[in-house]
Amino acid sequence: MPNLYPLPTNQRFVFFFNSVAATLWFCCLGRFLILLPLVGRKFLPGGIADFFHIVSLTPLFGFLLLKSILYTNVKLSDLWALFNGLKMAWICYGVIFPHPKIAKHTSYSLLISAWCIQYVIHYSYHAFRIKTRSSPWFLFWLQYHNFYITYPVGLVAEMILIFLSLMFVEDDSIYEYVLKFALLSYIPVAYFAWNNLRKRRNLKYTEVLSKRNRSKLQASNTESSANTSGVSNETQETELRELS
């Protein structure tokens, strides 16, 4: 079992937030998996929409709250996290909430599944990392590989929902142009996001594996050198005894 390290007050709060967020996303995923076979996608929003939309605010709420607690400098990667949190809040309350009929489409179910899986893994991984300074190997692998499935599925679902919402806004209104601009911007933004996720995987996962393999190789070489040295000493002692 991993060691549980004592945490300072601010890190305790971060651990608590990640644990609560992982639990909320897991409950949302469980509720989705129970309701979808029972009521179908057309009646799914009535049983999960309110809960799902509130839980979807955790990335934005977490960014604002944790940055204020940790007093860390804002980096470029942090701005991407802020943008993602704002985007999720806008999708839920700026696209779906004003036009509830679009939530009956299959894309809404895809959105829920993609976001739930992604953030259950994300918050669980960081909760383990904070408390134990490590994580289970399967969780570490999922953290840096789940985007191959969750990101394209979530991206397509978001684009479809934005496209469907265009049917319910007034023609030539400002919000119609906002939705059209957002829809067109998904393609270049998705390109840069995908490259960023791949770079993060190469940096956080591939390099960790390379260092681990090098450490194992060095340990193996050290062990073999020690064994060889032991054999040489025994041979020399035997030869000395025979000469005497």
Backbone bond lengths (Angstrom), bond angles and torsions (degrees), N, CA, C in turn:
res aa  C-N    CA-C-N  psi(-1)  N-CA   C-N-CA  omega(-1)  CA-C   N-CA-C  phi
1 M - - - 1.467 - - 1.526 109.59 -
2 P 1.348 120.07 134.13 1.456 121.28 -179.40 1.520 111.33 -60.93
3 N 1.342 114.83 147.26 1.454 119.23 177.19 1.517 110.05 -69.07
4 L 1.336 115.51 142.71 1.457 121.55 177.31 1.520 108.02 -99.42
5 Y 1.316 116.59 112.29 1.451 121.34 -174.59 1.524 110.15 -89.09
6 P 1.345 116.76 142.46 1.475 119.31 174.86 1.525 109.53 -66.49
7 L 1.314 116.13 142.63 1.454 121.25 -175.40 1.519 110.88 -119.94
8 P 1.335 117.10 144.13 1.472 119.30 170.83 1.519 110.38 -66.97
9 T 1.305 115.95 169.68 1.470 120.77 -173.00 1.522 112.29 -58.40
10 N 1.325 117.46 -46.34 1.461 119.22 -177.35 1.527 111.72 -65.77
11 Q 1.347 116.84 -37.83 1.457 120.18 177.96 1.531 111.48 -69.74
12 R 1.314 117.05 -31.60 1.464 119.89 174.91 1.525 110.66 -62.06
13 F 1.320 115.47 -40.65 1.463 118.92 -179.98 1.524 110.22 -66.96
14 V 1.337 116.74 -40.08 1.469 120.46 178.23 1.523 110.17 -62.90
15 F 1.333 116.48 -43.21 1.463 120.43 177.96 1.524 110.92 -62.32
16 F 1.330 116.14 -42.57 1.464 120.27 179.02 1.524 110.67 -62.26
17 F 1.337 116.54 -44.34 1.462 119.77 -179.43 1.528 111.05 -62.43
18 N 1.334 117.95 -46.10 1.455 120.79 179.91 1.526 111.96 -62.88
19 S 1.327 116.75 -38.51 1.464 120.74 178.94 1.527 110.99 -66.09
20 V 1.329 116.61 -44.27 1.465 120.70 179.29 1.522 110.54 -65.68
21 A 1.336 117.00 -43.26 1.462 120.65 -179.67 1.525 111.08 -63.49
22 A 1.331 117.02 -42.42 1.470 120.17 177.92 1.524 110.73 -62.10
23 T 1.341 116.73 -39.12 1.464 120.94 179.14 1.532 111.00 -66.14
24 L 1.331 116.80 -42.90 1.469 120.43 179.84 1.524 111.45 -63.42
25 W 1.326 116.49 -44.95 1.468 119.27 179.31 1.525 111.52 -66.15
26 F 1.340 116.34 -35.66 1.465 119.85 177.82 1.525 110.44 -66.66
27 C 1.331 117.01 -41.17 1.465 120.72 177.29 1.526 110.89 -64.17
28 C 1.325 116.09 -38.45 1.465 120.38 178.48 1.528 110.32 -64.79
29 L 1.323 116.67 -42.50 1.462 120.36 177.98 1.523 111.09 -64.32
30 G 1.349 116.52 -43.41 1.454 119.87 178.55 1.524 112.56 -62.79
31 R 1.331 115.73 -41.05 1.462 119.73 178.04 1.530 110.96 -63.57
32 F 1.320 115.97 -40.56 1.467 120.85 178.30 1.527 111.14 -62.37
33 L 1.337 116.76 -45.51 1.463 120.61 -178.16 1.530 112.13 -66.89
34 I 1.326 117.41 -26.61 1.465 120.74 178.08 1.528 111.10 -81.20
35 L 1.339 115.99 -44.26 1.459 120.12 -174.35 1.529 113.27 -73.93
36 L 1.325 117.48 -38.47 1.462 119.46 -174.33 1.527 112.97 -57.72
37 P 1.349 120.36 -47.15 1.476 118.47 177.57 1.524 112.99 -68.60
38 L 1.342 117.48 -26.75 1.466 120.46 -175.63 1.526 112.98 -80.43
39 V 1.332 116.64 -44.86 1.465 119.90 -172.75 1.526 113.55 -111.27
40 G 1.343 117.25 -15.92 1.461 119.63 -178.46 1.522 111.83 82.85
41 R 1.323 116.04 167.08 1.462 120.68 -174.38 1.530 112.60 -67.97
42 K 1.344 118.77 -28.30 1.457 120.48 -176.64 1.527 112.45 -71.87
43 F 1.326 117.18 -29.42 1.465 120.56 179.96 1.532 111.78 -105.31
44 L 1.320 116.26 1.72 1.462 120.43 -179.44 1.523 112.95 -61.38
45 P 1.344 119.86 -43.21 1.477 119.31 -176.97 1.523 113.91 -57.06
46 G 1.323 117.49 -33.53 1.465 119.65 -179.29 1.513 113.30 -64.17
47 G 1.329 117.72 -24.16 1.458 120.16 -177.15 1.514 114.94 -103.92
48 I 1.336 117.50 -9.18 1.467 117.82 -173.98 1.526 113.91 -137.85
49 A 1.328 118.38 -17.23 1.470 120.93 -170.36 1.528 112.59 -57.85
50 D 1.338 117.72 -49.10 1.468 120.43 -176.74 1.528 111.14 -60.55
51 F 1.322 116.18 -46.09 1.465 121.10 -179.04 1.524 110.50 -66.12
52 F 1.312 117.01 -45.16 1.465 121.96 -178.15 1.526 110.98 -62.66
53 H 1.320 117.71 -42.07 1.457 120.32 -178.11 1.531 112.12 -67.57
54 I 1.312 116.51 -35.75 1.473 119.60 177.33 1.527 110.16 -68.83
55 V 1.328 116.74 -45.04 1.462 120.58 179.59 1.535 110.75 -63.11
56 S 1.320 117.02 -30.71 1.466 120.66 -179.38 1.524 112.80 -67.22
57 L 1.319 117.67 -11.45 1.459 121.07 177.58 1.529 112.27 -84.12
58 T 1.328 118.23 -8.20 1.462 120.11 -176.41 1.537 113.64 -60.46
59 P 1.359 120.84 -38.86 1.474 118.16 176.95 1.526 113.20 -61.14
60 L 1.330 117.33 -42.27 1.461 120.82 179.61 1.530 110.56 -70.70
61 F 1.320 116.46 -46.19 1.464 120.65 179.46 1.524 110.26 -62.50
62 G 1.320 116.30 -41.49 1.464 120.55 -179.90 1.517 112.01 -64.37
63 F 1.315 117.33 -42.09 1.469 120.46 179.13 1.522 110.71 -60.70
64 L 1.321 117.23 -50.10 1.466 121.00 -176.96 1.523 111.66 -65.86
65 L 1.324 115.98 -40.91 1.462 119.99 -175.77 1.523 111.61 -75.01
66 L 1.334 116.87 -47.30 1.452 120.14 -175.50 1.527 111.83 -69.85
67 K 1.335 117.11 -34.94 1.462 118.61 177.26 1.523 111.42 -65.77
68 S 1.315 116.59 -34.58 1.465 119.57 179.06 1.530 110.99 -73.25
69 I 1.329 117.20 -28.08 1.472 120.56 -179.14 1.525 111.11 -81.82
70 L 1.332 116.61 -42.25 1.459 120.18 -175.64 1.526 112.97 -80.99
71 Y 1.326 116.98 -17.13 1.465 121.59 179.99 1.523 112.08 54.39
72 T 1.312 116.95 41.77 1.459 121.46 179.33 1.516 109.97 -96.13
73 N 1.328 115.17 153.91 1.457 120.13 177.58 1.518 110.11 -70.26
74 V 1.312 116.31 143.61 1.465 121.71 -179.45 1.523 109.02 -80.32
75 K 1.338 116.62 123.78 1.459 122.37 179.03 1.527 109.23 -102.70
76 L 1.334 114.74 175.13 1.459 119.59 179.80 1.525 110.96 -63.63
77 S 1.341 116.19 -39.81 1.466 120.14 178.19 1.521 111.20 -64.17
78 D 1.338 117.31 -31.39 1.460 120.93 177.21 1.528 111.06 -67.35
79 L 1.328 116.27 -36.18 1.455 119.84 177.48 1.523 111.12 -64.72
80 W 1.343 115.72 -34.36 1.459 118.64 176.55 1.526 110.49 -65.80
81 A 1.338 117.01 -40.06 1.467 120.81 177.33 1.525 110.54 -63.54
82 L 1.335 116.66 -39.38 1.465 120.36 177.65 1.525 110.68 -64.62
83 F 1.328 116.71 -43.67 1.461 121.01 178.43 1.528 110.88 -60.97
84 N 1.312 116.76 -41.42 1.469 120.53 -179.79 1.528 110.84 -65.36
85 G 1.340 116.99 -41.12 1.453 119.87 178.05 1.517 112.24 -64.54
86 L 1.332 117.00 -40.63 1.461 120.82 176.99 1.523 111.57 -65.34
87 K 1.321 115.88 -38.91 1.467 120.14 179.35 1.523 110.95 -63.54
88 M 1.335 117.17 -43.43 1.461 120.66 179.79 1.523 111.16 -63.87
89 A 1.340 116.52 -41.19 1.470 119.73 177.81 1.523 110.85 -64.26
90 W 1.332 117.14 -39.00 1.462 120.61 -179.98 1.529 111.26 -68.79
91 I 1.335 117.35 -41.13 1.467 120.35 178.23 1.527 110.18 -58.99
92 C 1.336 116.47 -43.38 1.471 119.99 -176.17 1.521 112.59 -73.83
93 Y 1.351 116.45 -45.64 1.462 119.83 -171.41 1.532 113.88 -105.74
94 G 1.329 117.25 -11.24 1.446 119.26 177.87 1.508 114.20 -107.61
95 V 1.333 116.23 -18.66 1.467 120.86 -178.24 1.532 111.37 -115.00
96 I 1.326 117.04 -53.37 1.476 120.81 -173.76 1.528 111.73 -81.66
97 F 1.324 117.15 -47.73 1.468 120.42 -174.63 1.534 113.07 -59.40
98 P 1.349 120.46 -43.54 1.480 119.29 179.12 1.524 113.24 -71.96
99 H 1.340 117.11 -17.99 1.470 120.85 -177.72 1.533 108.97 -130.43
100 P 1.322 117.25 73.41 1.474 120.93 -172.42 1.521 114.61 -62.73
101 K 1.334 118.07 -20.42 1.466 119.36 -178.81 1.522 112.51 -64.61
102 I 1.331 116.75 -29.59 1.467 118.39 -178.43 1.528 111.67 -70.52
103 A 1.349 116.74 -17.62 1.464 119.86 179.22 1.526 111.94 -70.66
104 K 1.323 117.55 -13.18 1.461 120.43 177.62 1.527 112.14 -80.31
105 H 1.319 116.17 -8.76 1.461 119.86 179.71 1.530 110.55 -75.95
106 T 1.318 115.97 155.78 1.469 121.28 -179.56 1.519 112.18 -59.36
107 S 1.324 117.06 -29.14 1.457 120.83 -177.83 1.534 111.62 -61.92
108 Y 1.330 117.44 -28.77 1.467 119.88 178.42 1.524 110.43 -67.33
109 S 1.326 116.65 -39.40 1.463 120.53 176.67 1.519 111.01 -65.40
110 L 1.330 116.18 -39.01 1.470 120.04 177.46 1.522 110.73 -65.08
111 L 1.318 116.44 -38.85 1.463 120.62 178.89 1.526 111.26 -62.78
112 I 1.310 116.37 -45.89 1.469 120.33 179.89 1.525 110.68 -61.18
113 S 1.316 117.29 -47.86 1.465 120.51 -177.85 1.523 111.50 -63.32
114 A 1.339 117.41 -42.98 1.467 120.86 -178.43 1.527 111.32 -65.34
115 W 1.325 116.95 -48.26 1.461 120.02 -178.80 1.522 111.77 -66.57
116 C 1.323 117.48 -41.27 1.469 120.30 -178.60 1.527 111.39 -63.39
117 I 1.310 116.70 -47.39 1.468 119.75 -179.64 1.523 110.57 -62.65
118 Q 1.322 116.22 -44.26 1.463 120.65 -178.58 1.523 111.81 -60.13
119 Y 1.323 117.30 -45.86 1.457 119.62 -173.00 1.523 113.49 -86.76
120 V 1.304 118.68 -21.47 1.469 119.25 169.40 1.523 108.96 -62.85
121 I 1.333 116.47 -45.44 1.462 121.04 178.41 1.530 110.55 -65.34
122 H 1.322 116.36 -46.69 1.469 121.45 -175.58 1.530 111.96 -59.51
123 Y 1.319 117.59 -53.46 1.456 120.37 -175.58 1.528 112.03 -73.12
124 S 1.324 117.59 -32.69 1.465 119.69 176.41 1.524 110.85 -65.02
125 Y 1.319 115.71 -42.76 1.468 120.70 179.98 1.524 110.66 -60.84
126 H 1.326 116.85 -47.95 1.465 119.70 -177.06 1.524 112.01 -70.61
127 A 1.313 117.92 -30.22 1.464 119.79 174.99 1.526 110.59 -64.39
128 F 1.334 116.92 -44.14 1.466 120.82 176.42 1.523 110.94 -62.51
129 R 1.323 116.69 -43.86 1.467 120.84 -176.66 1.529 111.56 -62.86
130 I 1.318 116.48 -38.11 1.462 119.29 -177.99 1.526 111.08 -71.90
131 K 1.323 117.08 -43.31 1.465 120.40 -173.53 1.516 113.18 -82.71
132 T 1.317 118.41 -35.47 1.466 121.10 -174.52 1.532 113.18 -114.61
133 R 1.347 117.23 -4.99 1.465 122.36 -176.35 1.525 111.97 59.22
134 S 1.305 115.04 22.29 1.460 121.80 177.79 1.523 107.18 -157.65
135 S 1.329 116.05 -174.68 1.460 120.21 176.72 1.523 108.20 -158.63
136 P 1.326 117.94 156.40 1.471 119.65 174.10 1.525 110.24 -57.67
137 W 1.332 115.19 145.92 1.456 119.34 -175.15 1.524 111.90 -59.79
138 F 1.334 118.77 -40.75 1.461 120.84 -178.32 1.528 110.53 -65.29
139 L 1.344 117.25 -34.47 1.463 120.52 179.43 1.529 110.63 -71.74
140 F 1.323 115.69 -37.90 1.464 120.64 175.93 1.523 110.46 -62.19
141 W 1.329 117.27 -42.43 1.467 121.35 178.99 1.531 110.88 -65.91
142 L 1.324 116.81 -44.44 1.465 120.61 -179.44 1.521 111.96 -64.12
143 Q 1.338 116.96 -37.16 1.460 120.61 -177.85 1.526 111.86 -57.89
144 Y 1.332 117.08 -35.95 1.461 120.39 -175.10 1.525 113.60 -108.43
145 H 1.338 117.42 9.76 1.460 120.03 177.21 1.526 113.63 -128.95
146 N 1.338 117.99 -13.94 1.462 118.70 -175.31 1.526 112.20 -64.75
147 F 1.353 117.74 -22.95 1.471 119.94 -176.48 1.522 112.34 -65.59
148 Y 1.332 118.18 -20.88 1.464 120.25 178.30 1.529 111.31 -60.83
149 I 1.321 116.81 -25.82 1.467 120.95 178.83 1.527 111.44 -109.86
150 T 1.332 116.29 -49.77 1.462 119.71 -172.84 1.524 112.58 -67.21
151 Y 1.331 117.78 -37.39 1.469 118.80 -177.25 1.531 112.47 -67.68
152 P 1.346 119.91 -50.68 1.480 118.40 178.07 1.523 113.10 -61.08
153 V 1.344 116.90 -40.40 1.469 119.81 -179.79 1.525 110.33 -64.06
154 G 1.342 116.64 -47.10 1.461 119.74 178.62 1.512 112.41 -63.89
155 L 1.333 116.52 -38.83 1.460 120.78 -179.88 1.529 111.68 -62.51
156 V 1.325 116.53 -48.52 1.470 121.09 179.79 1.525 110.34 -63.04
157 A 1.331 117.19 -41.31 1.466 120.93 -179.97 1.527 110.70 -62.84
158 E 1.329 117.49 -43.40 1.459 120.64 179.60 1.524 111.28 -63.30
159 M 1.317 117.03 -43.44 1.464 120.90 -179.05 1.530 111.17 -64.18
160 I 1.321 116.72 -40.46 1.471 119.93 179.08 1.522 110.62 -65.09
161 L 1.332 116.93 -42.62 1.468 120.39 -179.79 1.532 111.51 -64.61
162 I 1.327 116.72 -40.16 1.465 119.62 176.61 1.523 110.38 -64.04
163 F 1.327 116.37 -42.52 1.465 120.74 179.14 1.533 111.03 -62.37
164 L 1.324 116.90 -42.72 1.463 120.57 179.66 1.522 111.75 -66.07
165 S 1.324 117.22 -33.27 1.467 119.96 -178.72 1.523 112.18 -68.05
166 L 1.343 116.90 -20.42 1.470 119.81 178.84 1.529 112.03 -62.90
167 M 1.325 116.49 -24.28 1.468 119.47 -179.70 1.525 112.49 -71.93
168 F 1.350 117.04 -16.29 1.462 120.12 -173.66 1.533 113.21 -109.14
169 V 1.322 117.38 1.20 1.464 119.43 178.33 1.527 109.36 -102.65
170 E 1.301 116.05 158.57 1.459 120.93 -178.62 1.533 110.82 -69.18
171 D 1.310 115.92 142.79 1.459 120.65 177.46 1.523 110.58 -65.75
172 D 1.335 114.29 139.95 1.470 122.23 178.17 1.530 113.34 61.42
173 S 1.324 116.65 21.53 1.463 119.64 175.46 1.534 109.30 -86.49
174 I 1.318 115.31 163.38 1.458 119.94 -179.42 1.529 110.62 -62.79
175 Y 1.343 115.27 -39.96 1.464 118.38 -177.60 1.528 111.40 -68.17
176 E 1.315 117.46 -29.75 1.459 119.74 176.36 1.526 110.15 -63.59
177 Y 1.320 116.36 -42.75 1.464 120.03 178.79 1.532 111.05 -67.66
178 V 1.325 115.93 -34.45 1.470 119.59 176.57 1.526 110.57 -63.03
179 L 1.331 116.30 -45.23 1.463 120.33 179.51 1.531 111.62 -64.37
180 K 1.334 116.63 -41.35 1.464 120.11 179.14 1.524 111.40 -65.49
181 F 1.320 115.93 -41.45 1.464 119.69 177.93 1.535 110.73 -63.69
182 A 1.350 116.28 -43.09 1.467 120.52 178.67 1.520 111.00 -62.10
183 L 1.325 116.19 -41.06 1.463 120.57 -179.57 1.530 111.09 -63.99
184 L 1.327 116.53 -42.87 1.467 120.06 179.20 1.524 112.12 -69.58
185 S 1.321 116.78 -32.17 1.462 120.12 -177.94 1.521 112.75 -74.25
186 Y 1.337 117.29 -14.31 1.461 120.01 -179.08 1.528 111.76 -61.18
187 I 1.327 117.73 -35.43 1.467 120.08 -175.24 1.531 111.64 -66.37
188 P 1.348 120.10 -54.66 1.476 117.88 178.25 1.529 113.33 -66.08
189 V 1.333 116.66 -37.89 1.465 119.32 178.94 1.530 110.71 -63.53
190 A 1.343 116.58 -41.41 1.466 120.40 179.02 1.519 111.06 -63.49
191 Y 1.324 117.03 -35.63 1.472 120.56 178.82 1.528 110.76 -62.28
192 F 1.328 116.51 -48.72 1.461 120.07 -179.77 1.530 110.98 -68.86
193 A 1.318 117.14 -36.80 1.466 120.44 179.15 1.522 111.15 -64.37
194 W 1.323 116.20 -42.14 1.464 120.36 179.94 1.530 110.83 -63.35
195 N 1.337 116.30 -43.82 1.466 119.69 177.75 1.517 111.28 -63.82
196 N 1.323 116.53 -37.29 1.459 120.38 178.51 1.530 111.62 -65.66
197 L 1.311 116.51 -40.34 1.465 120.52 178.98 1.527 111.11 -66.58
198 R 1.324 116.73 -38.85 1.464 119.88 177.65 1.525 111.54 -67.30
199 K 1.331 116.67 -39.90 1.459 119.73 177.50 1.521 110.70 -64.36
200 R 1.325 115.96 -39.80 1.462 119.56 178.36 1.512 111.11 -63.36
201 R 1.342 116.24 -40.19 1.459 119.80 177.33 1.522 110.51 -62.34
202 N 1.332 117.14 -45.69 1.461 120.34 -179.62 1.521 111.53 -63.45
203 L 1.326 116.09 -36.56 1.451 119.92 -178.25 1.523 112.07 -75.97
204 K 1.321 116.47 -47.46 1.462 120.79 -172.77 1.525 113.48 -86.05
205 Y 1.326 117.03 -30.06 1.470 119.53 -174.00 1.526 112.33 -104.61
206 T 1.334 117.05 -54.82 1.454 120.23 -175.35 1.522 111.50 -63.95
207 E 1.331 117.34 -42.85 1.457 119.69 -179.91 1.522 111.93 -67.37
208 V 1.321 116.33 -35.39 1.473 119.24 176.75 1.527 110.36 -63.45
209 L 1.328 116.48 -42.12 1.458 119.96 177.34 1.527 111.40 -63.44
210 S 1.325 116.54 -40.76 1.467 120.22 179.96 1.528 110.48 -63.21
211 K 1.338 116.67 -44.01 1.462 119.47 178.41 1.526 111.24 -64.04
212 R 1.339 115.95 -39.55 1.466 119.56 179.69 1.524 110.86 -65.12
213 N 1.325 116.78 -41.80 1.469 120.22 178.85 1.521 111.17 -65.57
214 R 1.342 116.73 -39.36 1.471 119.35 177.80 1.519 110.95 -64.64
215 S 1.345 116.21 -39.40 1.474 119.69 178.82 1.525 110.95 -63.81
216 K 1.348 116.47 -42.28 1.461 120.12 178.65 1.519 110.75 -64.11
217 L 1.350 116.59 -39.66 1.459 120.45 -179.76 1.516 110.79 -65.85
218 Q 1.341 117.34 -41.28 1.455 120.73 178.06 1.521 111.49 -65.18
219 A 1.337 115.97 -40.75 1.466 119.70 178.21 1.516 110.73 -64.39
220 S 1.340 116.34 -39.94 1.464 120.22 178.75 1.517 111.52 -65.45
221 N 1.344 116.15 -40.89 1.464 119.80 178.86 1.515 111.36 -65.69
222 T 1.345 116.03 -39.53 1.461 120.17 178.61 1.519 111.31 -63.96
223 E 1.340 115.39 -41.49 1.474 119.94 -179.94 1.520 110.80 -65.61
224 S 1.362 115.55 -43.16 1.469 117.60 179.77 1.507 112.09 -66.42
225 S 1.349 116.98 -34.20 1.462 120.05 177.62 1.517 110.50 -66.23
226 A 1.349 115.12 -39.96 1.466 119.03 179.08 1.521 110.73 -64.94
227 N 1.352 116.85 -41.25 1.467 120.12 178.87 1.519 111.01 -64.82
228 T 1.333 116.71 -41.88 1.462 120.88 179.66 1.505 110.75 -64.28
229 S 1.326 115.85 -41.22 1.453 120.29 178.26 1.514 111.38 -62.91
230 G 1.344 115.80 -39.40 1.455 119.85 178.64 1.511 112.05 -64.18
231 V 1.326 116.93 -41.27 1.463 121.67 178.92 1.521 110.39 -64.83
232 S 1.348 117.05 -39.91 1.463 120.70 -179.07 1.521 110.59 -64.40
233 N 1.326 116.82 -42.14 1.460 120.52 179.88 1.513 111.30 -63.65
234 E 1.361 116.17 -42.36 1.461 119.36 179.09 1.526 110.45 -63.63
235 T 1.328 117.99 -39.46 1.467 121.51 179.73 1.515 110.86 -64.57
236 Q 1.350 116.38 -42.58 1.465 119.48 179.64 1.520 110.87 -64.40
237 E 1.338 117.69 -40.61 1.462 119.92 179.31 1.524 111.10 -63.25
238 T 1.347 116.95 -40.89 1.462 120.46 178.85 1.511 112.11 -63.44
239 E 1.331 116.05 -41.91 1.453 120.47 -179.72 1.536 111.08 -65.19
240 L 1.339 116.15 -39.59 1.474 119.88 178.71 1.518 110.99 -64.70
241 R 1.332 116.76 -40.44 1.462 119.90 178.98 1.522 110.96 -63.47
242 E 1.332 115.92 -40.12 1.467 119.35 -178.73 1.519 111.28 -68.13
243 L 1.359 117.97 -34.73 1.428 120.77 179.73 1.527 111.88 -71.40
244 S 1.314 116.37 -33.56 1.468 120.30 179.97 1.522 111.03 -76.54
